[in-house]
Amino acid sequence: MKQEGLTMKSEISALNLVTLDFIYSGIHRLPGLGEEVATGHLTLSLGGGPIASLITASRLGAKVRLATCLGQDRFSMIARDFLEQESIPYRSFPASLAEGQSPVNVTSVMSIPGVDRSFVSYFPTTDFYSAPSPELVRYIGDSAYCIASSPNAALFHALQESGCRVIYDVGWSDDLCIERLKDVLSAVYLFAPNEKEALKLTGAEDVRSALLEMAAYVRHPIVKLGKRGALFLQEDEIVHAEPVAFDTVDSTGAGDAFLGGVTFGLLQGWDLRRCVELGNYTGGKATTGIGCLTSKASIAEFEELCRKSK
């Protein structure tokens, strides 16, 4: 499948508040009330979401831009340092905040080896996603693709009209329903929930049925299957893209890295199969280190793995 109507735009953008992850790894269990569990392994890094996808694409060689909101607080200063270390061009746009709040999301991640992760997160009260300024819309509308995770039908339609294709990755909630997202998805170019989210969204009994159900709402649906790869539609046929085998250390941010790889491929004009294969590689590569962005993917390694698999 060739990219139809591809514009001359050559950047990937992301619309997101920065997230900082404090990752406690190597613990044997979570603490109960009044308890303390100690570890000698603490990592501070940028968290997941569209920014992690954007950084993955940037490391592969894509030209990128970020629309975010940063203040003068300490968390914002740390966020700026991380963005500058990654050479991510960004603009900070004003947004309303409750008094004393930082505009930066902060998450404590507690990772138990071989078991799973738990999270405690701070999210500011803000209209950053719901009421973007015309200037912000123009800024991200000048890119070829925009990665977003907060649904805003008016914004997505405005981006679509400007020639910017929206890559949307829904987050989990107990009331997920695809019919409620109908207007949002009508302006989305590619939609990539994970298996659990896809089943919840559609009410389907199996992931293949969920994929077909999503195709009635969005142009290019993909279902992320984690260690089992991904499912997508190509010329109305369900295709299973096999995973790339890695020794997993921490699965935090794997889905975001997957989406960064897919979007990089789209920017190159690759067909969807190759884009998803790259996404499986970047998603798998992300699991080989602690946190979303510790392990760096490369096109050279991806191509070498492709050669070996033939």
N, C-alpha and C positions, 0 to 999 in steps of 0.2 A: 504494500500500500504506500504510494508516494504521497508526500505532503501536498494537499490541494490548496491552491490559492495562497501559497506562502509569501508573505510580504518581505520587504527588504530590511525589516527590523532585525537587529542582530544581538539583542540582549535578553537575559532572563531577569525578571524582577521578583521580589517577594514583598508581601505586605504583612508585617508582623511586629509585635513587641518582642524585644530581646528577652530570652530566658537564660538565667544562670542556674546551672546544676551543681549542687554540693553532693558529691557521690561518696557514700560510705560503703566500701566493698570489703569482702572477706569476713563479714560477720556470720556467726553460726545460727543466729535467730534474731527475731525482732524483740525489742524490749517490751515488757508489760508496763502497766501503770506503776510508777514509782521505782522502776528498774532502770539500770544503765547497762548497755552492752558496748564494750570497747573494741576498737579496731585501730590498727596502725596504717590503714589505707584510706586516704581522703584525697579526692580529686575535685578541683574546681574547674568547670568548663562551660562553654556555651551549651545550652540545652537543645531540645529537639524542636520540631515544627518546621515551618517554611524556611527559617533562616538556616537550619541544618541542611535542608535540601539545597538551598542556594549555595552554601559553602561547598557542598559536594560537587555541584556543577562547576563552580569556580575553580576548584582544584583540578578538575578534568580539562580545564582550558576555556570555559565559557566566560563571556563578558557579562557582568551582572550589576545589579543595582538594588538597594534596599530602601524601602520606605518604613520608617519606624518612629518612635518617640523616645527621647532621652532627656533627662533633667540634669540637675547639678548635684544630685545625691551620690553617695559612694557606690551604690549598685550601678548607677548609670556610668560612672567613671570606669568601673571594671568592664562594663559592657563595651564602652568605647575602645578600651585597650584590646579586647579580644577581636573586635571588628577590624581594628588597624593591623593587628598581627596577621589576620587572614587577608588583608588588602581588599576588603569589601567596601566599595563606594556606597555611601548611604546619605540620606537626608533625614533629619529629625523634624517631624511636623508636630505642631502643638495639639494637645488634646486635653480635655477636662479630666481632672483627678480629684479624688477626695483629699481633704487637707492632710498633709503629712505623708501622703503615699508616694512611693517610687513608681515610675512608669515601667519598671523592669520586673518581669515575672521571676520568681525565685522558687526553686524546687529542691527539696532534700530527697535524695534517692538512696534507699537502703537495699543493697544488692547482696543476696545470699547465694553463694556459689552452687550451681547445679539445681537451684530451686526456683527462685523468681525474684521480683523486685517489688518494693512498696514505695509510695510517694507521699510526701506532704508538700503542698504547693501554696504559694502566695500569688494571687492575681489581683492587680489593682482594679478599682472601679473606674471605668473610663469609657468615653464615647469614641475612642480611636477607630474601632472597627465599624461602628454603626453610623458615624457621621463624618466620613472623610471629606476633606476640603477639596474644592475644584482643582487647586494646585497639586494636591497629592494624586488625584485621579489622572491629571495630565502627566505627572512624573512617571507613574507606573504604566500608563497607557502608551507611552513611547517605546515600550519593550515588546518583544515578540511573544513572550509568555510571562504570565504572572502566577506564582505559586501562592496559594492562600489556603487558610484552614478555618477561617471564620466566615460563615455564609452571609452575604449581603447581596440580595438580588439586584437592587438598583445599581450598585457598584459594578457587579459582574456584567450587567447588560451594557453599562457605559464603557467598560473595557472592551467588550465584544464589538461594540460599534466603532471603537477607535482602532480595531484591528489587532488587539492584544488578546491572546488565547489564554483562558483561565485554566490552571491546573489546580484542582480542588481535592483536598484530603480531609475528609470529615473526621471529627473526633467522636469518641464514644459518649453516648448519653442514654439514659434508660428510656427516653421517649423518641428514639430514632424512628423516623417514618419517611419513606421515600416520597410519598404523596405530599407531605408537608414541605419537602425540598423541591417540589416540581418547578417552581418559578426560578429558583436558584440554579438548578441543574440545566435548565433550558439555555442558560448563557455560559455553561461550562464546556470546555473542549475535552478535557480528560478528567475522569473521576476515579479515585483509587482507594477505596476502603479496604480494610483487612477482612478476613473471612468472617470473624465474629460480627463486625459492623455490617457487612453485606447481608448476612442472614437476618440480623435484627431489622435493618432497613426495609427489607422486602417481605419478611415473614416466610421466606422460602425454606424448604426442608433440606435442601442441599445447595452447595456453592454454585454448581453449574446453572441451576434454575435461577439462583439469585443474580448471576451475571446476565442471563437473558432478560430477566425482569428489569434490570437497570438500563439495559440497552433501549428500552422504550422511553427513557427519560433523558439520557445523556449520550453525546456523540461517541465517546470512546470510554467505555467502562473497563476497569481492570480490578481484579480481586487479588490482593496480596495474601499468599499462603504461608509466609514465614519460611521455615526450613524446607517446605515443599514447592517453593518457587512461586509462580503466579499464573493466573488464568486471564485471558483477554479474548476479544473477538477480532477476527481478521476475515473480511469479506463474509460476514455472517456465520463464520465457523468458529467454534470454541477451540482455542489453542492453549495448551499447557506448556509454559516455558519452564524448563528444568532449573532447579537451583544450582548455584555454584558452591561446592563443598568447602567449608572453612571450619577450623577448630574454634568453636564459639566460646568467648570469654564473658561477654555481656551483650545482650540483645537490645539495649537501650538505643533508640534512634535508628534502628535498622530500616524501618518503614520510611523514614524521612530520607535516608541515604538512597534507598530504592527510587524514590520519586525524583531525587536530584539526578540520578543516572538516566532515568527515562526522559526527563526534560532536556538534559544535555543532548541526548540522541535526537529528540525532536528538532532541536535547534540546528542540528547538522543536516536535517532533511532525511534521516534514516527511516526505513519502514518500521512499523510498530513492533514487529518481532525482534529486530535487532535492538530497539530501544528498551524493550522489556528484558532482554538478555543482559544488556548493560546494567539495568536496574537490579537484576538478581545478583550480579557481581558486586555492585557498589553496596547493596544492602547486606550481602554476606560479608564483605570486607569490613563493614562497620562493626560487626560483632566480634572481631578479633582483638579489640581493645576495650578498656573501660570508658564508658560514656559515648556520646553521639559522634564525636569527631576526632578521637584519638588516632584511629587507623586511617591512613590516607590511601584512597583508591587512585589508580592511574590508568589511562587508556593503553599504555604499553603493556601493563600486566594483564588487562582484559583481553587484548589481542593475542597475547601469548597463551593464555588459558584457552581461548577459542581455537588456536592452532593445535594445541595438545588434545583437544576433545574431538577433533576430526579423525 
